[in-house]
Amino acid sequence: MIQRSALTEADVQRVADAAIAEAKKNNWAVSIAICDDGGHLLWMKRLDGAAPISAHIAPQKARTAALGRRESKLYEDVINQGRISFLSAPELQGMLEGGVPIMVDGHCIGAIGVSAVKSHEDAQIAKAGIAAL
């Protein structure tokens, strides 16, 4: 039997608080979403000024990272390198940089997705959130 860590409510809040702090430190109006390892939404916030569409994109980036157990940027890179057939992959709708899995002892326990600024800035916010764990 595999034993692994799981996100608690306190963990999710700690990740969220750190991600919000990173976004605000840089004056970036974004949406941030955190999901469990199955891609189920645990927490979501759209900061003041973030585009409404970002509230749809951030959870999908998080879900994609959780289900794939890798950063969503990987899928974007694969598609940009010409493998457009990957767009038909089931269940993955946020194949853009900004979704980062939360890994503990080699196991994905969830993911964070960020949307509304440049893709590498989205990822920076997500990684700052994870670093709080």
Order of alpha helices (4+ residues) and beta strands (2+ residues): alpha-beta-beta-alpha-alpha-beta-beta-alpha
